[in-house]
Amino acid sequence: MQTGVNVALNEEYLAKRQLKKGTAGWLLLAGLGISYVISGDFAGWNFGIAQAGWGGFLIASILMGTMYMLLVLSLAEMSAAIPAAGGGYSFARQVMGPTGGYLTGLAILIEYALAPAAIVIFIGAATEQLLGIDGPLVYAAFYAVFIGIHVLGAGEALKTMMVISALAVFAIIATAIALIGDFNVANLFDIAPSADVVGATHFLPLGWHGVWAALPFAMWLFLAVEGVPLAAEEAKNPAKDVPRGIIGAMVFLLLTAALVLFLLAGASGAQMMGESKVPLVDALNAVGNAKLATMVNVLALAGLIASFFSIIYGYSRLVFALSRAGYLPQFLSLTSERKTPIWALIIPGILGFFASLTGEGDLMLAMAVVGATISYALMSLSHILLRIKQPHMKRPYKTPGGIATSGIALILSLIALTGVYAFDPRAFNYTLILYVIGALYFFMYSKHHLVAKTAEEEFAMIAKAEQELEHEL
């Protein structure tokens, strides 16, 4: 073993850190991508209308939809070439070394650890409306039950997630069909131009600053779809399945985003949508469809659960990969007989539960968006550098447009990052403090306890150990 490698990455080490191979085909991966995001169609995005008016939010949504589509195309190439459970962390480490890999993984970890905390707070609000119960016991129950399902195995978890997501998608499609007959273009522009904003119009009633502040809410329509590559080591054929899965999920999410953006405000009015806590339900009630509204109110909980459930999967695979490489404490990458990373599921879940006790879902959400935009910039940069530095790398899928595609994604991600500050400076500052603390942990401790010096060395030893294990079995 080379000097500086502090842990012998041998058969015994890997035997305790194995995920179950061949669990997911491209359809399950697409379902994973959809379930990461689907809760965003039910609530949260619409507050962007209050920030920018319908026209301003439309522009913000087009910008963020473009950013995510270009990012997804870039990730599709990297995930096919580097099919590792770390996703963005693995891509960044390949080209930017241990420091770049960790800083990318840390940003994704902040996003994936805080997003479930935000969602479980929204779940609590939904259960209070339906059952009259909310608070810490509800949060704890949901974390315990859904972490427990994940512990049973990836196949069981992904199939459960598909069923829950299907119910949520049904609710969105049923709502869209019910609202088509009540669509009126005039309803999209019922927010009066602000007298205090220079250049305000009926299309941009809060001006261009409103568009800037609405960017984080537009991201909520697509946030976390980038997590599909985290399942790469459990895919049947990573080189084909992951690109198909993530691109398929993104195309579907663009469709559902367009449905809710146009039909809800077009049927009930932009003013109402900008203030609604349950936009699908309020839109249906506004047009007199109370029965469907009641059903959608129940299924909205399914949408929240789908995203909560799937993001738990995502953070566990990221923590597993970071721990296996030595960036995080190594016990976090230990797996059970069912090949599930038990501690990588439980420990972040406990931390997320404590974060949920703040009850500030909007703050948790905004902080998750800050982590996400930092990671998007670093992942886009990884794609550019991989194309420049390793042009001969085997790429089963190639991003259309090459570095121009990832270059535009990089610029848009930096603009989106500033949008969080425009909306909520507190969330921006809190997240940067967390990021600095995480970075200090790396520079002061884990940098000196990595399993391997380079990504190539780490992946080669993992592949060798896995082959030896499979041969014995």
TORVO-414959 format. One record per residue (C-alpha): x, y, z; residue number from 1; chain; residue in three letters. Coordinates in steps of 0.25 Angstrom, whole numbers, plus 2048, in hexadecimal, padded with zeros to 3 digits. Example, Ala and Ser with C-alpha at 12.3 -4.5 7.8 and 13.67 -1.06 7.14 Angstrom:
<atoms>
831, 7EE, 81F, 1, A, ALA
837, 7FC, 81D, 2, A, SER
</atoms>
This chain:
<atoms>
800, 800, 800, 1, A, MET
805, 80E, 7FC, 2, A, GLN
80A, 817, 807, 3, A, THR
7FF, 820, 80C, 4, A, GLY
7F4, 816, 80B, 5, A, VAL
7F0, 815, 819, 6, A, ASN
7E6, 809, 817, 7, A, VAL
7E8, 7FC, 810, 8, A, ALA
7DD, 7FC, 806, 9, A, LEU
7DD, 7EC, 805, 10, A, ASN
7D3, 7E1, 804, 11, A, GLU
7CF, 7E2, 813, 12, A, GLU
7CD, 7F1, 812, 13, A, TYR
7C4, 7F0, 806, 14, A, LEU
7BC, 7E4, 80A, 15, A, ALA
7B6, 7ED, 815, 16, A, LYS
7B3, 7F8, 80B, 17, A, ARG
7AB, 7F2, 800, 18, A, GLN
79F, 7F7, 7F9, 19, A, LEU
795, 7ED, 7F2, 20, A, LYS
798, 7ED, 7E3, 21, A, LYS
78E, 7EC, 7D8, 22, A, GLY
783, 7F1, 7E0, 23, A, THR
77E, 7FC, 7D7, 24, A, ALA
77B, 7FD, 7C8, 25, A, GLY
779, 80B, 7C1, 26, A, TRP
76A, 80B, 7C4, 27, A, LEU
76D, 80A, 7D3, 28, A, LEU
777, 815, 7D2, 29, A, LEU
76E, 81E, 7CB, 30, A, ALA
764, 81C, 7D6, 31, A, GLY
76E, 81F, 7E0, 32, A, LEU
771, 82C, 7D9, 33, A, GLY
763, 830, 7D8, 34, A, ILE
760, 82C, 7E7, 35, A, SER
76C, 835, 7EB, 36, A, TYR
765, 841, 7E6, 37, A, VAL
756, 83E, 7E5, 38, A, ILE
752, 845, 7F2, 39, A, SER
757, 852, 7EC, 40, A, GLY
74B, 852, 7E3, 41, A, ASP
741, 851, 7EF, 42, A, PHE
747, 85D, 7F7, 43, A, ALA
752, 867, 7F8, 44, A, GLY
754, 86B, 7E9, 45, A, TRP
748, 874, 7E9, 46, A, ASN
74E, 87E, 7F3, 47, A, PHE
756, 882, 7E7, 48, A, GLY
74A, 888, 7E1, 49, A, ILE
749, 891, 7EE, 50, A, ALA
757, 895, 7EC, 51, A, GLN
757, 898, 7DD, 52, A, ALA
748, 897, 7D7, 53, A, GLY
745, 88C, 7CE, 54, A, TRP
74D, 892, 7C2, 55, A, GLY
759, 894, 7CB, 56, A, GLY
758, 886, 7D0, 57, A, PHE
756, 880, 7C2, 58, A, LEU
764, 886, 7BE, 59, A, ILE
76A, 881, 7CB, 60, A, ALA
764, 873, 7C8, 61, A, SER
76A, 873, 7BA, 62, A, ILE
777, 877, 7BF, 63, A, LEU
778, 86D, 7CA, 64, A, MET
771, 862, 7C1, 65, A, GLY
77C, 865, 7B7, 66, A, THR
787, 864, 7C2, 67, A, MET
782, 857, 7C6, 68, A, TYR
781, 851, 7B8, 69, A, MET
78F, 855, 7B5, 70, A, LEU
794, 850, 7C2, 71, A, LEU
78D, 842, 7C0, 72, A, VAL
793, 841, 7B2, 73, A, LEU
7A1, 843, 7B8, 74, A, SER
79E, 83A, 7C4, 75, A, LEU
799, 82F, 7BA, 76, A, ALA
7A7, 82F, 7B4, 77, A, GLU
7AF, 82E, 7C1, 78, A, MET
7A6, 824, 7C7, 79, A, SER
7A8, 81B, 7BB, 80, A, ALA
7B7, 81C, 7BB, 81, A, ALA
7B8, 81C, 7CB, 82, A, ILE
7AD, 813, 7D0, 83, A, PRO
7B0, 815, 7DF, 84, A, ALA
7A6, 817, 7EB, 85, A, ALA
7AC, 825, 7EE, 86, A, GLY
7A6, 82B, 7E2, 87, A, GLY
7AB, 83A, 7E1, 88, A, GLY
7B5, 837, 7EC, 89, A, TYR
7BB, 82C, 7E3, 90, A, SER
7BB, 834, 7D7, 91, A, PHE
7C2, 840, 7DE, 92, A, ALA
7CC, 838, 7E4, 93, A, ARG
7D0, 831, 7D7, 94, A, GLN
7D4, 83F, 7D1, 95, A, VAL
7D6, 848, 7DD, 96, A, MET
7DD, 83F, 7E7, 97, A, GLY
7D9, 83C, 7F6, 98, A, PRO
7D6, 84A, 7F9, 99, A, THR
7CD, 84D, 7ED, 100, A, GLY
7C6, 840, 7EF, 101, A, GLY
7C3, 843, 7FE, 102, A, TYR
7BF, 851, 7FC, 103, A, LEU
7B5, 84C, 7F1, 104, A, THR
7B0, 841, 7FA, 105, A, GLY
7AF, 84A, 806, 106, A, LEU
7A6, 853, 7FE, 107, A, ALA
79D, 848, 7FA, 108, A, ILE
79C, 842, 808, 109, A, LEU
797, 850, 80D, 110, A, ILE
78C, 84F, 803, 111, A, GLU
788, 841, 805, 112, A, TYR
789, 842, 814, 113, A, ALA
781, 84E, 815, 114, A, LEU
776, 84B, 80B, 115, A, ALA
770, 840, 812, 116, A, PRO
76F, 849, 81F, 117, A, ALA
768, 853, 817, 118, A, ALA
75E, 849, 810, 119, A, ILE
75B, 842, 81D, 120, A, VAL
757, 84F, 823, 121, A, ILE
74D, 851, 817, 122, A, PHE
749, 842, 81A, 123, A, ILE
745, 846, 828, 124, A, GLY
73D, 852, 823, 125, A, ALA
736, 848, 819, 126, A, ALA
733, 83E, 824, 127, A, THR
72E, 849, 82D, 128, A, GLU
724, 84D, 823, 129, A, GLN
71F, 83F, 820, 130, A, LEU
721, 838, 82E, 131, A, LEU
723, 844, 838, 132, A, GLY
731, 83F, 83C, 133, A, ILE
73E, 846, 83A, 134, A, ASP
74B, 848, 841, 135, A, GLY
758, 841, 845, 136, A, PRO
750, 833, 846, 137, A, LEU
74C, 834, 838, 138, A, VAL
75A, 838, 833, 139, A, TYR
760, 82C, 83B, 140, A, ALA
756, 822, 836, 141, A, ALA
758, 825, 827, 142, A, PHE
767, 825, 829, 143, A, TYR
766, 818, 830, 144, A, ALA
75D, 811, 827, 145, A, VAL
763, 815, 81A, 146, A, PHE
771, 813, 81E, 147, A, ILE
76D, 805, 823, 148, A, GLY
767, 802, 815, 149, A, ILE
775, 806, 80F, 150, A, HIS
77C, 7FD, 819, 151, A, VAL
774, 7F1, 813, 152, A, LEU
77B, 7F3, 805, 153, A, GLY
77D, 7FC, 7F9, 154, A, ALA
773, 7F4, 7F0, 155, A, GLY
768, 7F4, 7FA, 156, A, GLU
76A, 803, 7FD, 157, A, ALA
76A, 807, 7EE, 158, A, LEU
75E, 7FF, 7EB, 159, A, LYS
756, 805, 7F7, 160, A, THR
75B, 813, 7F2, 161, A, MET
755, 810, 7E4, 162, A, MET
747, 80D, 7E9, 163, A, VAL
747, 819, 7F2, 164, A, ILE
74C, 822, 7E7, 165, A, SER
742, 81C, 7DD, 166, A, ALA
737, 821, 7E7, 167, A, LEU
73D, 82F, 7E7, 168, A, ALA
73E, 830, 7D8, 169, A, VAL
730, 82B, 7D7, 170, A, PHE
72B, 837, 7DF, 171, A, ALA
733, 841, 7D7, 172, A, ILE
72D, 83C, 7CA, 173, A, ILE
71F, 83B, 7CF, 174, A, ALA
720, 849, 7D4, 175, A, THR
725, 84E, 7C7, 176, A, ALA
71A, 847, 7BF, 177, A, ILE
70F, 84D, 7C9, 178, A, ALA
715, 85B, 7C7, 179, A, LEU
716, 85C, 7B8, 180, A, ILE
708, 861, 7B6, 181, A, GLY
709, 86C, 7C0, 182, A, ASP
716, 871, 7BA, 183, A, PHE
716, 880, 7B7, 184, A, ASN
723, 888, 7B3, 185, A, VAL
71E, 894, 7BA, 186, A, ALA
71F, 88D, 7C7, 187, A, ASN
72E, 88C, 7C5, 188, A, LEU
730, 89B, 7C6, 189, A, PHE
727, 89F, 7D2, 190, A, ASP
732, 8A4, 7DA, 191, A, ILE
733, 8B3, 7D9, 192, A, ALA
740, 8B9, 7D5, 193, A, PRO
747, 8BF, 7E1, 194, A, SER
748, 8CE, 7E2, 195, A, ALA
755, 8CD, 7EA, 196, A, ASP
75C, 8C5, 7DF, 197, A, VAL
763, 8CC, 7D3, 198, A, VAL
75E, 8C6, 7C6, 199, A, GLY
753, 8BD, 7CC, 200, A, ALA
749, 8B8, 7C2, 201, A, THR
73D, 8AF, 7C2, 202, A, HIS
747, 8A4, 7BD, 203, A, PHE
752, 8A7, 7C7, 204, A, LEU
74A, 8AE, 7D3, 205, A, PRO
756, 8AD, 7DC, 206, A, LEU
760, 8B0, 7D1, 207, A, GLY
76D, 8A9, 7CF, 208, A, TRP
771, 8A8, 7DD, 209, A, HIS
765, 89F, 7DF, 210, A, GLY
76A, 896, 7D5, 211, A, VAL
777, 895, 7DC, 212, A, TRP
771, 892, 7EA, 213, A, ALA
767, 888, 7E3, 214, A, ALA
773, 87F, 7DE, 215, A, LEU
773, 876, 7EB, 216, A, PRO
765, 873, 7EA, 217, A, PHE
766, 86F, 7DB, 218, A, ALA
771, 866, 7DF, 219, A, MET
767, 85F, 7E9, 220, A, TRP
760, 859, 7DC, 221, A, LEU
76D, 851, 7D9, 222, A, PHE
775, 851, 7E5, 223, A, LEU
77D, 844, 7E8, 224, A, ALA
77B, 83D, 7DB, 225, A, VAL
78A, 83E, 7DA, 226, A, GLU
78A, 832, 7E4, 227, A, GLY
787, 827, 7DA, 228, A, VAL
796, 824, 7D8, 229, A, PRO
797, 821, 7E7, 230, A, LEU
790, 813, 7E4, 231, A, ALA
79B, 810, 7D9, 232, A, ALA
7A1, 805, 7E1, 233, A, GLU
794, 7FE, 7E2, 234, A, GLU
78F, 800, 7D4, 235, A, ALA
78E, 7F3, 7CB, 236, A, LYS
796, 7FA, 7C0, 237, A, ASN
79C, 808, 7C5, 238, A, PRO
7A1, 80C, 7B7, 239, A, ALA
794, 80C, 7B1, 240, A, LYS
78A, 80C, 7BC, 241, A, ASP
78E, 818, 7C4, 242, A, VAL
78E, 822, 7B8, 243, A, PRO
781, 81C, 7B3, 244, A, ARG
77B, 81D, 7C1, 245, A, GLY
780, 82C, 7C4, 246, A, ILE
77C, 831, 7B7, 247, A, ILE
76E, 82A, 7B7, 248, A, GLY
76B, 830, 7C5, 249, A, ALA
76F, 83E, 7C1, 250, A, MET
767, 83E, 7B4, 251, A, VAL
75B, 839, 7BC, 252, A, PHE
75D, 844, 7C7, 253, A, LEU
75D, 84F, 7BD, 254, A, LEU
74F, 84A, 7B8, 255, A, LEU
74A, 84A, 7C7, 256, A, THR
750, 857, 7C9, 257, A, ALA
749, 85D, 7BD, 258, A, ALA
73C, 857, 7C1, 259, A, LEU
73C, 85D, 7CF, 260, A, VAL
742, 86B, 7CB, 261, A, LEU
738, 86E, 7C0, 262, A, PHE
72B, 867, 7C4, 263, A, LEU
72A, 86A, 7D3, 264, A, LEU
72C, 879, 7D1, 265, A, ALA
724, 879, 7C5, 266, A, GLY
718, 873, 7CB, 267, A, ALA
719, 87A, 7D9, 268, A, SER
721, 886, 7D7, 269, A, GLY
730, 889, 7DA, 270, A, ALA
72D, 892, 7E6, 271, A, GLN
726, 885, 7ED, 272, A, MET
731, 87C, 7E9, 273, A, MET
73C, 885, 7EE, 274, A, GLY
736, 884, 7FC, 275, A, GLU
731, 876, 7FC, 276, A, SER
737, 86B, 806, 277, A, LYS
730, 860, 7FE, 278, A, VAL
72F, 865, 7EF, 279, A, PRO
729, 859, 7E9, 280, A, LEU
71E, 858, 7F3, 281, A, VAL
71B, 867, 7F3, 282, A, ASP
71B, 868, 7E4, 283, A, ALA
711, 85C, 7E4, 284, A, LEU
708, 862, 7EF, 285, A, ASN
708, 870, 7E7, 286, A, ALA
702, 869, 7DB, 287, A, VAL
6F8, 862, 7E3, 288, A, GLY
6FE, 854, 7E3, 289, A, ASN
6FE, 851, 7F2, 290, A, ALA
6FD, 842, 7F1, 291, A, LYS
70A, 841, 7E8, 292, A, LEU
710, 84B, 7F1, 293, A, ALA
70E, 842, 7FD, 294, A, THR
714, 836, 7F6, 295, A, MET
720, 83F, 7F1, 296, A, VAL
722, 844, 7FF, 297, A, ASN
724, 835, 804, 298, A, VAL
72D, 832, 7F8, 299, A, LEU
735, 83E, 7FA, 300, A, ALA
73A, 837, 807, 301, A, LEU
73F, 82C, 7FD, 302, A, ALA
747, 836, 7F5, 303, A, GLY
74E, 83B, 802, 304, A, LEU
751, 82D, 807, 305, A, ILE
756, 829, 7F9, 306, A, ALA
761, 834, 7F9, 307, A, SER
764, 832, 808, 308, A, PHE
765, 823, 806, 309, A, PHE
76E, 824, 7FA, 310, A, SER
777, 82F, 7FF, 311, A, ILE
77A, 826, 80B, 312, A, ILE
77F, 81C, 801, 313, A, TYR
788, 827, 7FA, 314, A, GLY
78F, 82C, 807, 315, A, TYR
792, 81E, 80B, 316, A, SER
799, 81B, 7FE, 317, A, ARG
7A1, 827, 7FF, 318, A, LEU
7A5, 826, 80D, 319, A, VAL
7A8, 817, 80A, 320, A, PHE
7B2, 81B, 7FF, 321, A, ALA
7B8, 827, 807, 322, A, LEU
7BA, 81E, 813, 323, A, SER
7C0, 812, 80B, 324, A, ARG
7CA, 81C, 805, 325, A, ALA
7CE, 821, 813, 326, A, GLY
7C8, 82F, 812, 327, A, TYR
7BE, 82B, 81D, 328, A, LEU
7BF, 822, 828, 329, A, PRO
7C1, 814, 823, 330, A, GLN
7B6, 80D, 82B, 331, A, PHE
7AC, 815, 823, 332, A, LEU
7AF, 80C, 816, 333, A, SER
7AD, 7FF, 81D, 334, A, LEU
7A2, 7F7, 816, 335, A, THR
798, 7EC, 81B, 336, A, SER
796, 7DE, 816, 337, A, GLU
78B, 7E4, 80D, 338, A, ARG
796, 7ED, 807, 339, A, LYS
790, 7FA, 80D, 340, A, THR
799, 805, 813, 341, A, PRO
792, 805, 821, 342, A, ILE
79A, 810, 828, 343, A, TRP
79A, 819, 81C, 344, A, ALA
78A, 818, 81D, 345, A, LEU
789, 81A, 82C, 346, A, ILE
793, 824, 830, 347, A, ILE
78F, 82F, 825, 348, A, PRO
781, 82C, 829, 349, A, GLY
783, 82F, 837, 350, A, ILE
78A, 83C, 833, 351, A, LEU
77E, 83F, 82A, 352, A, GLY
774, 83D, 834, 353, A, PHE
77B, 847, 83E, 354, A, PHE
77B, 851, 832, 355, A, ALA
76C, 84F, 830, 356, A, SER
769, 852, 83F, 357, A, LEU
76C, 861, 83B, 358, A, THR
75E, 860, 834, 359, A, GLY
764, 86A, 829, 360, A, GLU
761, 862, 81C, 361, A, GLY
764, 86E, 813, 362, A, ASP
771, 871, 81A, 363, A, LEU
775, 862, 818, 364, A, MET
771, 862, 80A, 365, A, LEU
779, 86F, 807, 366, A, ALA
785, 86A, 80D, 367, A, MET
784, 85D, 805, 368, A, ALA
783, 865, 7F8, 369, A, VAL
790, 86C, 7FC, 370, A, VAL
797, 85F, 7FE, 371, A, GLY
791, 85A, 7F0, 372, A, ALA
796, 866, 7E8, 373, A, THR
7A4, 865, 7EE, 374, A, ILE
7A4, 857, 7E9, 375, A, SER
79E, 85A, 7DC, 376, A, TYR
7A9, 864, 7D9, 377, A, ALA
7B4, 85A, 7DD, 378, A, LEU
7AE, 84E, 7D5, 379, A, MET
7AD, 857, 7C9, 380, A, SER
7BB, 85B, 7CB, 381, A, LEU
7BF, 84C, 7CC, 382, A, SER
7B9, 849, 7BF, 383, A, HIS
7C0, 854, 7B8, 384, A, ILE
7CE, 850, 7BE, 385, A, LEU
7CB, 841, 7BB, 386, A, LEU
7C9, 844, 7AC, 387, A, ARG
7D6, 84D, 7AC, 388, A, ILE
7DF, 844, 7B5, 389, A, LYS
7DA, 836, 7B1, 390, A, GLN
7D5, 837, 7A3, 391, A, PRO
7D8, 828, 7A1, 392, A, HIS
7D0, 823, 7AC, 393, A, MET
7C6, 819, 7A8, 394, A, LYS
7B8, 81F, 7A8, 395, A, ARG
7AD, 816, 7A4, 396, A, PRO
7A4, 822, 7A4, 397, A, TYR
7A9, 830, 79F, 398, A, LYS
7A2, 83D, 7A3, 399, A, THR
79C, 845, 797, 400, A, PRO
7A3, 852, 795, 401, A, GLY
7AF, 84D, 79E, 402, A, GLY
7B5, 858, 7A7, 403, A, ILE
7AC, 863, 7A1, 404, A, ALA
7A1, 85B, 7A8, 405, A, THR
7A7, 85A, 7B6, 406, A, SER
7AD, 868, 7B4, 407, A, GLY
79F, 86E, 7B3, 408, A, ILE
79A, 865, 7BF, 409, A, ALA
7A6, 86B, 7C7, 410, A, LEU
7A2, 879, 7C4, 411, A, ILE
794, 877, 7C8, 412, A, LEU
797, 870, 7D5, 413, A, SER
79F, 87C, 7D9, 414, A, LEU
794, 885, 7D6, 415, A, ILE
78A, 87C, 7DE, 416, A, ALA
794, 87C, 7EA, 417, A, LEU
793, 88B, 7EB, 418, A, THR
783, 88A, 7E9, 419, A, GLY
783, 883, 7F7, 420, A, VAL
78A, 88F, 7FD, 421, A, TYR
780, 898, 7F6, 422, A, ALA
774, 891, 7FD, 423, A, PHE
77A, 88D, 80A, 424, A, ASP
788, 892, 80F, 425, A, PRO
786, 88A, 81C, 426, A, ARG
786, 87D, 815, 427, A, ALA
791, 880, 80C, 428, A, PHE
79A, 884, 818, 429, A, ASN
796, 878, 820, 430, A, TYR
799, 86F, 815, 431, A, THR
7A7, 875, 812, 432, A, LEU
7AA, 873, 821, 433, A, ILE
7A7, 864, 820, 434, A, LEU
7AF, 863, 814, 435, A, TYR
7BB, 86A, 81A, 436, A, VAL
7BA, 861, 826, 437, A, ILE
7B9, 854, 81D, 438, A, GLY
7C5, 859, 815, 439, A, ALA
7CE, 85B, 822, 440, A, LEU
7CB, 84D, 826, 441, A, TYR
7D1, 848, 819, 442, A, PHE
7DD, 851, 819, 443, A, PHE
7E0, 84E, 828, 444, A, MET
7DD, 840, 829, 445, A, TYR
7D7, 837, 81E, 446, A, SER
7E1, 83C, 813, 447, A, LYS
7EB, 834, 81B, 448, A, HIS
7E3, 827, 81C, 449, A, HIS
7DE, 824, 80E, 450, A, LEU
7DE, 816, 809, 451, A, VAL
7E5, 81A, 7FC, 452, A, ALA
7ED, 826, 7F6, 453, A, LYS
7E5, 826, 7E9, 454, A, THR
7D8, 823, 7E3, 455, A, ALA
7DE, 819, 7DA, 456, A, GLU
7E5, 812, 7E5, 457, A, GLU
7D8, 811, 7ED, 458, A, GLU
7D0, 80C, 7E2, 459, A, PHE
7DA, 802, 7DD, 460, A, ALA
7DC, 7FC, 7EB, 461, A, MET
7CD, 7FB, 7ED, 462, A, ILE
7CB, 7F4, 7E0, 463, A, ALA
7D6, 7EA, 7E3, 464, A, LYS
7D0, 7E7, 7F1, 465, A, ALA
7C2, 7E6, 7EB, 466, A, GLU
7C7, 7DC, 7E0, 467, A, GLN
7CE, 7D4, 7EB, 468, A, GLU
7C1, 7D3, 7F4, 469, A, LEU
7B9, 7CF, 7E8, 470, A, GLU
7C3, 7C4, 7E4, 471, A, HIS
7C2, 7BF, 7F2, 472, A, GLU
7B3, 7BF, 7F2, 473, A, LEU
</atoms>
